[in-house]
Amino acid sequence: MNLAGRIDRARRGELSSRPTLASITIGYPLTGEGATLRLFTAGGAVCSSYVARLTERGPAGRPNDPAGTFLGELSEGAMTPGLLSAAGWHLYRYGFNYAPGAQWTEAVMSNAEKATRAEWSTSMRTPAPYVSKVAIVPTPAYLSYVDRMYGPVPDLTGQLPDGVTAAPTSRGWWDVTTPTGSYVLTWSPGMAGDRWRMWKGARRSELAATGDSPAELFARLDSRP
């Protein structure tokens, strides 16, 4: 299969695995009864890339906006207002929002889940409901990211300084020659914006410069002694 075919297959794979439902689940006493946000595909599969512990600040040293956690009392179980706000923060960070007209609602648990919860009911500090859910849709930022991920590679025409040439070697990779040396230029799209990086060294494994655009990257490269 050629590159275009592989990209098309990957894009169709993204669409089939795209989350359409968000769920908040209250854990059991042995897990501290914390709350976890998970996203699911239309087929019901868990999207392992989108999991957030809503009642934990996370390991020290990791970026963690307080808006993404809720450390108060879970007075209304999985429907506690502060918990829903924290979940909404993570959803937007992931690139999703509530579907038009959709609201968080108590989820109907399976018979097996109901039986398990009943066994633990006398030990549970958090009241029901234990699971809530809401339909979600991708934000314009997410759709833009997908278009860049699987669409055409950026055109470098007019973005290179005088005396600089760039030859594509693979998708998002170029061999770059400047008056002062040779490098590898890489491009990777992201939700927060595209990242451009210049690599140097015998194995092209040493980061020489990084920027939000080729122009910014070359400016930083040229400014170094």
C-alpha positions in Angstrom: 0.0 0.0 0.0 1.4 3.4 -1.0 1.7 6.4 1.4 -1.6 8.0 0.3 -3.4 4.7 0.9 -1.9 4.3 4.4 -2.8 7.9 5.3 -6.4 7.4 4.1 -6.7 4.2 6.1 -5.3 5.9 9.2 -7.8 8.8 8.8 -10.7 6.3 8.5 -9.3 4.6 11.6 -9.3 7.9 13.5 -13.0 8.5 12.6 -14.1 5.0 13.7 -12.2 5.3 17.0 -13.2 8.9 17.7 -15.0 9.4 21.1 -18.7 10.1 21.1 -19.5 9.6 24.8 -17.9 10.8 28.1 -18.4 9.0 31.4 -17.6 9.8 35.0 -17.2 6.7 37.3 -16.9 6.7 41.0 -14.4 4.1 42.2 -14.8 1.5 45.0 -13.6 2.0 48.6 -10.4 0.1 48.0 -9.5 2.6 45.3 -10.4 5.6 47.4 -13.7 6.2 45.8 -12.1 8.7 43.4 -13.8 9.8 40.2 -12.4 9.0 36.7 -13.3 10.5 33.4 -13.3 8.1 30.4 -14.3 8.6 26.8 -15.9 5.9 24.6 -16.3 5.3 20.9 -19.7 4.9 19.2 -19.2 1.2 19.5 -18.6 1.4 23.2 -14.9 0.9 23.3 -12.9 2.8 25.9 -10.5 5.3 24.4 -7.3 4.6 26.4 -5.7 7.9 25.4 -8.4 9.9 27.1 -8.5 9.0 30.8 -8.4 11.6 33.6 -8.4 11.1 37.4 -10.7 14.0 38.4 -10.1 13.7 42.2 -6.3 13.5 42.1 -3.8 16.2 41.6 -1.4 13.9 39.9 2.3 13.2 40.4 4.5 16.0 41.6 6.2 17.9 38.8 3.6 17.2 36.1 1.5 20.1 34.7 -1.9 20.0 36.4 -4.3 22.9 36.2 -6.5 23.0 39.3 -9.5 23.4 37.1 -9.0 19.8 36.1 -9.4 18.4 39.6 -12.2 18.4 42.2 -11.1 17.8 45.8 -14.3 18.6 47.5 -17.1 16.3 48.8 -18.8 14.2 46.2 -22.1 15.1 47.7 -24.1 14.1 44.6 -21.9 11.2 43.5 -21.0 11.2 39.8 -23.3 14.2 39.3 -21.5 16.5 41.8 -21.4 20.0 40.1 -17.7 20.5 40.8 -16.9 17.1 39.3 -18.8 17.9 36.1 -16.9 21.2 35.8 -13.6 19.4 36.1 -14.6 16.9 33.5 -15.6 19.7 31.1 -12.2 21.2 31.5 -10.5 17.9 30.5 -13.0 17.4 27.6 -12.1 20.8 26.1 -8.4 20.1 26.5 -8.8 16.8 24.7 -10.7 18.7 21.9 -14.3 17.8 22.6 -17.4 19.6 23.9 -20.9 18.6 24.8 -23.2 17.6 21.9 -25.9 20.2 21.2 -28.6 19.9 23.8 -26.7 17.2 25.7 -26.3 17.3 29.5 -24.7 15.0 32.1 -27.2 12.4 33.2 -27.1 9.4 35.5 -26.0 6.3 33.5 -27.9 3.0 33.6 -25.6 0.4 35.1 -25.5 -3.2 33.9 -27.0 -5.9 36.2 -23.5 -7.1 37.1 -22.4 -3.6 38.1 -25.6 -3.0 40.1 -24.9 -6.3 42.0 -21.3 -5.4 42.7 -22.3 -1.9 43.9 -24.9 -3.4 46.2 -22.3 -5.6 47.8 -20.2 -2.5 48.6 -23.1 -0.2 49.5 -22.5 -0.3 53.2 -18.9 0.6 52.8 -19.4 3.4 50.2 -18.9 6.9 51.4 -19.9 8.5 48.1 -23.7 8.4 47.4 -25.2 7.3 44.2 -25.2 7.9 41.3 -21.9 6.1 40.7 -21.8 6.7 36.9 -22.8 9.6 34.8 -22.5 10.2 31.0 -22.9 12.8 28.3 -22.8 12.8 24.5 -19.8 14.7 23.0 -18.7 16.1 19.7 -15.3 17.3 18.4 -14.4 21.0 18.7 -13.3 23.0 15.6 -9.7 22.8 17.0 -9.8 19.0 17.1 -11.1 18.8 13.5 -8.5 21.2 12.4 -5.8 19.1 14.0 -7.2 16.0 12.2 -7.1 17.8 8.9 -3.5 18.7 9.4 -2.6 15.3 10.7 -4.0 13.5 7.6 -4.0 16.3 5.0 -1.3 17.7 2.9 2.1 18.4 4.4 2.9 22.1 4.8 4.5 23.8 1.7 7.9 25.3 2.5 7.8 27.6 -0.5 8.6 31.1 0.5 9.4 30.1 4.1 13.1 29.4 3.7 15.8 32.1 4.1 18.1 32.9 1.2 20.7 30.2 0.7 18.7 27.5 2.4 17.4 24.4 0.6 15.1 21.6 1.9 14.5 18.2 0.3 11.7 16.1 1.6 12.7 12.6 2.7 9.4 11.3 4.2 6.1 12.8 5.5 7.0 15.8 7.7 10.8 15.3 7.3 13.2 17.4 5.2 17.0 17.3 4.7 18.0 21.0 5.1 21.2 22.6 3.9 22.2 26.0 5.1 25.4 28.1 4.5 26.6 26.9 7.9 25.7 23.2 7.9 23.2 20.4 7.3 20.2 19.6 9.4 17.0 17.6 9.5 13.7 19.5 9.7 10.6 17.8 11.2 7.0 18.9 11.4 4.3 17.4 13.7 0.8 18.7 14.1 -0.8 19.0 17.5 -4.0 20.2 19.3 -2.1 23.1 20.7 -0.5 24.0 17.4 2.1 22.6 15.0 5.7 22.1 16.2 8.7 22.5 14.0 12.1 21.2 15.0 15.6 21.3 13.6 18.0 18.4 14.4 21.8 18.4 14.1 24.7 16.1 14.8 26.1 13.0 13.0 22.9 11.1 13.7 20.6 14.1 13.5 19.5 13.3 17.1 20.5 16.6 18.8 17.8 19.2 18.9 19.2 22.5 17.4 16.1 24.7 17.5 12.3 24.5 17.8 9.5 26.9 16.9 5.9 27.3 15.9 6.8 27.9 12.2 9.7 27.5 9.9 10.4 31.2 10.0 10.6 31.3 13.8 12.8 28.2 13.8 15.3 29.6 11.3 15.4 32.9 13.2 16.3 31.1 16.4 18.9 29.0 14.6 20.5 32.1 13.0 20.6 33.9 16.3 22.8 31.4 18.0 26.5 31.9 18.1 
